[in-house]
Amino acid sequence: MQRAKGLIKAKQSFQRLGFLPHQRCFSAQPLYAPYDDFQDQVLVEGRAKSRTAILNRPSALNPLTNSMASRLKKLYESWEENPDIGFVLLKGSGRAFCSGVDAVSLYHSLNEGNVEECKSFFETLYKFVYIQGTYLKPHVAILDGITMGCGGGMSLPGMFRLVTDKTAFSHPETQLGFHPDAGASFYLSRLPGYLGECLALTGEKLNGIEMIACGLATHYCLNARLAWIEEHLGSLMNDDPTAIVSSLAQYGDIVYPDRSSILHRIETIDKCFCHDTVEEIIDSLETEAGGTYDDWCKTMLGKMKEASPLSLKVTLRSIREGRFQSLDQCLAREYRMSLAGISKQVSNDFFEGVRARLVDKDFAPKWDPPRLEEVSKDMVEYYFTPLGELEPELLLPTALREPFM
């Protein structure tokens, strides 16, 4: 625990040493490795009045790489400036929208010392999230299939979010020793009650119907009707948002969560996840599980006990701060947190989590610290400390853009 002392000094030290890289995602290929036909990883479809960006790594569930984030950012900037393009769509190929960051590539790249590249990745990703969330033209994200981690950040802050019966949304970062990022602390903190804390701490999944019901999505349709909606959108000759709404609604469905939905447990969620500390949240879940014999509470407890204790405490504070911050403020703070998380200055938990779940797949991470009571306030504070003069903060064009969500 002596590591906890002087963490702020340590942060300044590794800044002087040029500590981290910045450009990558969640996959098995090293960050620096050249990608064959990297443009094919983000395809483009053009219609008379619109453009569609398609995440195209279907065999890997479309995890985001640095080259993909960079291409998306450039495409969106050029489309926004093009007066002939009225609106933009974003979707994934195969059975996923986006499974998040290519964590295995990030892991290998960091272990080989490519820190600056990894820093650049986070910077590019977060800048793209801000562009997408403040886009000056109508934007439609089609979340058909698996949507995890930064897949949410790349879509949910935007104007229109279409989900289907195939949508499966989650933020499992705490079980990887990381934190929900790419704007997650902005949109999760704005969910009803303490649902955001529950999703962030446990990695619990939502389906498309639940995303509509809690406000994360704006429209719903069956996967079988998705092609009709896309064709109708492609035929539009104007950029009037009401025309887009009409197209999204034409083949849409009115749906309600079934009895087993997590949304029917909102009273229990508010009762258990309203507390100020992770320890109190766990105690409350244990009390609830013991008093009601509720298997759901036991499941949530199991997920939290599998997660990194440090990540749980960092994540809870992140969501709580996000309640009072704008999208740009959340992204700037998450950028600091992400650099701290991959720096190894406080803990090796991100590397250990990726190793245990995605590399060796033994599912037996050795967290450091291993218990909640050993996570000091200084450790948590380190993730939220401004970067300082030697490590530039994330700069976003806040004077020109405001988020829609």
VODRENVO-469722 format. One record per residue (C-alpha): residue number from 1; residue in one letter; x, y, z. Coordinates in steps of 0.1 Angstrom, whole numbers. Each point is the difference from the previous one (the first is absolute). Layout:
<sites>
  pos  code   east  north     up
  NUM     a      X      Y      Z
...
</sites>
This chain:
<sites>
  pos  code   east  north     up
    1     m      0      0      0
    2     q     30     23      0
    3     r     -6      3    -37
    4     a    -30     21      9
    5     k     21     28     14
    6     g     12     27    -23
    7     l    -21    -11    -30
    8     i     -4     35    -13
    9     k     38      4      0
   10     a      2    -33    -19
   11     k    -24     13    -26
   12     q     21     31     -6
   13     s     31    -23     -3
   14     f    -14    -22    -27
   15     q    -12     30    -19
   16     r     36     13     -2
   17     l     10    -35    -12
   18     g    -26      2    -28
   19     f    -19    -28     15
   20     l    -29    -13    -21
   21     p    -10     -8    -35
   22     h    -34      8    -14
   23     q    -13    -17    -31
   24     r    -18    -33      1
   25     c    -29    -23      7
   26     f    -11    -35     12
   27     s     13    -28    -23
   28     a     27    -26     -2
   29     q     22     19    -24
   30     p     28     23     13
   31     l     -8     37     -2
   32     y     30      7    -22
   33     a     -7    -28    -25
   34     p     -9     11    -35
   35     y    -35     -8    -10
   36     d     -7    -13    -35
   37     d    -25     21    -17
   38     f     -6     20     32
   39     q    -26     21    -19
   40     d    -21    -32     -3
   41     q     -4      0     38
   42     v    -23     30     -4
   43     l    -20     -2    -32
   44     v    -20     28    -15
   45     e    -34     -1    -17
   46     g    -11     31    -19
   47     r    -36      9     -8
   48     a    -14     31    -16
   49     k     -2     20     32
   50     s     18    -21     26
   51     r     31    -20      8
   52     t      3    -32     21
   53     a     31    -10     19
   54     i      2    -38      6
   55     l     22    -16     26
   56     n     14    -30    -18
   57     r     18    -25     21
   58     p    -29    -24      4
   59     s     20    -31     10
   60     a     14     19     30
   61     l    -34     17      8
   62     n     12     33    -14
   63     p     24     11     28
   64     l     14     35     -6
   65     t     36      4    -10
   66     n     20     32     -2
   67     s     -2      1    -38
   68     m    -38     -4      2
   69     a     -4     28     25
   70     s     22     23    -21
   71     r    -18     -9    -32
   72     l    -34      6     16
   73     k     11     34     13
   74     k     12     11    -34
   75     l    -31    -12    -18
   76     y    -23     17     24
   77     e     19     33     -2
   78     s     -1     -1    -38
   79     w    -37    -10     -2
   80     e     -9     28     24
   81     e     17     26    -23
   82     n    -16    -15    -32
   83     p    -32     20     -9
   84     d    -13    -29    -21
   85     i     -2    -24     29
   86     g    -31      5     21
   87     f      4    -27     27
   88     v     23    -28     11
   89     l     -5    -36     12
   90     l     23    -23     20
   91     k     -4    -38      2
   92     g     19    -32      4
   93     s      3    -31    -23
   94     g     -8    -35     12
   95     r    -15     -7     34
   96     a     15     30     19
   97     f     -2     37     -2
   98     c     33      4     20
   99     s     14    -22     27
  100     g     21     28     14
  101     v     37      8     -1
  102     d     25    -25    -13
  103     a     13     -7     35
  104     v     24    -28     -9
  105     s     18     22    -25
  106     l      2     27     26
  107     y     14    -24     25
  108     h     27    -13    -24
  109     s      9     35    -12
  110     l      4     13     35
  111     n     21    -29     11
  112     e     23      7    -29
  113     g      4     36     10
  114     n    -21     17    -27
  115     v    -15     24     25
  116     e     -4     31    -22
  117     e    -19    -20    -25
  118     c    -25    -11     27
  119     k     -4     36     12
  120     s     -7     11    -35
  121     f    -27    -27     -3
  122     f    -19     12     30
  123     e      3     36    -12
  124     t    -13     -9    -35
  125     l    -28    -21     14
  126     y    -12     26     25
  127     k      1     28    -26
  128     f    -21    -22    -23
  129     v    -25     -6     27
  130     y     -3     37      6
  131     i     -4      7    -38
  132     q    -27    -27     -2
  133     g    -18     12     31
  134     t     -1     36    -12
  135     y     -3     -6    -38
  136     l    -14     29    -19
  137     k    -20    -22    -23
  138     p    -26    -27      9
  139     h     17    -32     11
  140     v    -15    -35      2
  141     a     19    -28     18
  142     i    -14    -35     -7
  143     l      9    -21     31
  144     d     -9    -34    -15
  145     g     18    -28     20
  146     i     27      1     26
  147     t      7     35     13
  148     m     27      2     27
  149     g     23     26     15
  150     c     10     27    -24
  151     g    -27    -12    -24
  152     g    -24     18     23
  153     g     21     32      0
  154     m      2      0    -38
  155     s    -38      0     -3
  156     l    -21      9     31
  157     p      9     37      3
  158     g    -13      5    -36
  159     m    -34     12    -13
  160     f    -17    -33    -10
  161     r      8    -35     15
  162     l    -18    -29    -16
  163     v      0    -34     18
  164     t    -14    -34     -9
  165     d     -9    -33     15
  166     k     36    -11     -6
  167     t     15     29     20
  168     a     20     -9     31
  169     f     16     29     19
  170     s     24     -1     29
  171     h     30     17     16
  172     p     22    -28     14
  173     e     31     21      6
  174     t      3     -5     37
  175     q      6    -37     -5
  176     l     29      9    -23
  177     g     16     23     26
  178     f    -11     31    -19
  179     h    -29     25      2
  180     p    -30      8    -23
  181     d     14     27    -23
  182     a     -6     17    -33
  183     g    -27     21     15
  184     a    -16    -28     21
  185     s      0     21     32
  186     f    -20     26    -19
  187     y    -29    -22    -13
  188     l      0    -26     28
  189     s     -3     26     26
  190     r    -31     14    -16
  191     l    -20    -32      1
  192     p    -29     -3     24
  193     g      9     -2     37
  194     y     32    -20      6
  195     l     -3    -23    -30
  196     g     32     15    -14
  197     e     20     -9     30
  198     c    -14    -36     -1
  199     l      9     -4    -37
  200     a     35     15      4
  201     l      9    -20     31
  202     t    -14    -34    -10
  203     g      2     -1    -38
  204     e    -36    -11      0
  205     k    -16     -1    -35
  206     l    -29     19    -15
  207     n    -19    -11    -31
  208     g    -15     23    -26
  209     i    -34      2     17
  210     e     16     10     33
  211     m     22     26    -18
  212     i    -31     16    -14
  213     a    -18     -1     34
  214     c     28     17     19
  215     g      7     26    -27
  216     l     34    -13    -14
  217     a    -16     -6    -34
  218     t    -25     21    -19
  219     h    -15    -26    -24
  220     y     -6    -38     -1
  221     c     -7    -24    -28
  222     l      3    -38     -7
  223     n     32    -10    -16
  224     a    -20    -15    -28
  225     r    -13     35     -9
  226     l     33     17      2
  227     a      8     -2    -37
  228     w    -33     18     -8
  229     i      8     28     23
  230     e     35      4    -14
  231     e    -15      0    -36
  232     h    -25     26     10
  233     l     26     22     16
  234     g     22     -4    -31
  235     s    -27     13    -22
  236     l     -5     33     19
  237     m      8     31    -20
  238     n      1     25     29
  239     d     16      2     34
  240     d    -31     10     20
  241     p      2    -18     33
  242     t    -38     -6      0
  243     a      4    -19    -33
  244     i     26    -22     17
  245     v    -22     -5     30
  246     s    -29    -10    -23
  247     s     23    -26    -18
  248     l     12    -14     33
  249     a    -36     -3     13
  250     q    -15    -14    -32
  251     y     12    -35      7
  252     g      5      4     37
  253     d    -17    -18     28
  254     i    -15     10     33
  255     v     14    -23     27
  256     y      1     -3     37
  257     p     25    -18     23
  258     d    -11    -35     11
  259     r     -3    -10     36
  260     s     36    -13      3
  261     s     14     34    -10
  262     i     25     18     22
  263     l    -22     30     -4
  264     h    -26    -16     22
  265     r     26     -1     28
  266     i      6     38      0
  267     e    -12      3     36
  268     t     26    -26     11
  269     i     26     16    -22
  270     d     -6     34     16
  271     k      0    -15     35
  272     c     33    -18     -5
  273     f     20     22    -24
  274     c     -8     34     15
  275     h     27     -2     27
  276     d     32     20      0
  277     t     25    -28      1
  278     v      5    -34    -18
  279     e      1    -17     34
  280     e    -34     14      9
  281     i    -14    -11    -33
  282     i     12    -35      5
  283     d    -13     -1     36
  284     s    -34     12    -12
  285     l     -1    -27    -28
  286     e     10    -27     26
  287     t    -28     12     23
  288     e    -25      0    -28
  289     a     10    -34    -12
  290     g     -2    -15     35
  291     g    -33     16      8
  292     t    -18     -8    -33
  293     y     20    -30    -13
  294     d      2     19    -32
  295     d     23    -18    -25
  296     w      4     32    -20
  297     c     17     17     30
  298     k     23    -30      3
  299     t      9      2    -36
  300     m      9     38      3
  301     l     21     -8     30
  302     g     18    -27    -19
  303     k      8     24    -28
  304     m     13     27     23
  305     k     22    -25     19
  306     e     16    -11    -32
  307     a      9     36    -10
  308     s     31     19      9
  309     p     -6     17     34
  310     l     19     31    -12
  311     s    -20      2    -32
  312     l    -33     -2     20
  313     k     10     29     22
  314     v     13     21    -30
  315     t    -31     -8    -20
  316     l    -25      9     27
  317     r     17     34      4
  318     s      0      5    -37
  319     i    -37     -6     -4
  320     r     -8     23     30
  321     e     21     28    -14
  322     g    -15     -5    -35
  323     r    -34      9     14
  324     f     11     36      3
  325     q     22      3    -31
  326     s     -5      6    -37
  327     l     11    -24    -27
  328     d     33     18     -6
  329     q      8      1     37
  330     c     -7    -37      4
  331     l     22     -8    -30
  332     a     29     22     13
  333     r     -2    -17     34
  334     e     -3    -35    -15
  335     y     31      7    -21
  336     r     20      7     32
  337     m    -15    -32     15
  338     s      9    -21    -30
  339     l     36     12      0
  340     a      3     -7     37
  341     g    -15    -35     -5
  342     i     26    -10    -26
  343     s     29     16     18
  344     k      6    -27     26
  345     q      9     27     25
  346     v    -27    -10     24
  347     s    -10    -35    -11
  348     n      5    -26    -27
  349     d    -37     -8      0
  350     f     -8      8    -36
  351     f     28    -22    -13
  352     e     -9    -28     24
  353     g    -37      2     -9
  354     v      7     -2    -37
  355     r     25    -28      5
  356     a    -25    -21     21
  357     r    -31      5    -21
  358     l     13      6    -36
  359     v     36    -13     -3
  360     d      6    -30     22
  361     k    -37     -4      7
  362     d      5    -16     34
  363     f    -27     24     15
  364     a     21      3     32
  365     p     13     35      2
  366     k     23      9     29
  367     w    -13     35      8
  368     d     23     25     16
  369     p    -12     10     26
  370     p    -20    -32      4
  371     r    -26     14     24
  372     l    -21     31      2
  373     e     12      9     34
  374     e     36      2    -14
  375     v     -9     26    -27
  376     s     11     33     15
  377     k    -15     34     -7
  378     d     33     11    -15
  379     m     -2    -29    -25
  380     v    -34     11    -12
  381     e      9     37      0
  382     y     29     -7    -23
  383     y    -24     -8    -28
  384     f    -18     34      3
  385     t     31     22      4
  386     p      5     25    -29
  387     l     29    -10    -23
  388     g     21     31      5
  389     e     22     20    -24
  390     l     22    -29    -12
  391     e    -30    -22    -11
  392     p    -26     20    -21
  393     e    -37     -3     10
  394     l    -26    -11    -26
  395     l    -10     30    -20
  396     l    -34      1    -16
  397     p    -18     27    -21
  398     t    -25      9     27
  399     a     -6     35    -13
  400     l    -13    -13    -33
  401     r    -21    -31     10
  402     e    -25    -10     26
  403     p    -13    -36      6
  404     f    -35    -11     -9
  405     m     -5    -25     28
</sites>
